[in-house]
């Protein structure tokens, strides 16, 4: 049985992705800061016939994230798919002239240290399986920096660079690394930015390892990384 670990799992996108991958036979590890919430979501999914368990971690604390992924692996099996999609904190969304060193420190911990720790933790298991996917979910500033949200623009640039390098490095090992850009807030049901629509795009990235980036909604003039 395959396992997907969703870092930053919530009742919107996390639940939609859990249902999409669960319908394809995946067990689901739900990782977030609040144990009660992930346990409640796991209970809902179990009621729908999906094997799911909740785990607590703070992505700004790499050791807690590593521990949660390790526990999920022990209980559910090797992780074939890792989704990194926690929601940025408000202090990361300030204009550039109001963004302090402390704001950037938090953003870097959130969007660079966290993904690096998570990716390294699951990679050996993917190599053992002979396949896998690491999927990054970012806002519009992950593709087009904005002076209005300086923290995420700077930190997402680092996350994107890390993801693009992983994509290039792992493509010959049947391990896909992809990124989806979601400008603004999630959309209503039926829109291209709805949780269900985004979940479908993440499934597409999982099944098309040659692709690096897809958009929930196209951005004009977006910067593209060099990885194909």
Secondary structure, DSSP 4 states (H G I P E B T S, - for coil): --EEEEET--TTHHHHHHHHHHHTT-EEEEEES-HHHHHHHHHHHHHTT--EEEEE--TTSHHHHHHHHHHHHHHH--EEEEEE-PPPPGGGGS-GGG--HHHHHHHHIIIIIHHHHHHHHHHHHHHHHT-EEEEEEEEGGGTS--GGGHHHHHHHHHHHHHHHHHHHHHGGGTEEEEEEEE-SSPPPTTSTTSHHHHHHHHHHHHH-TT--EEESS--TT----S--
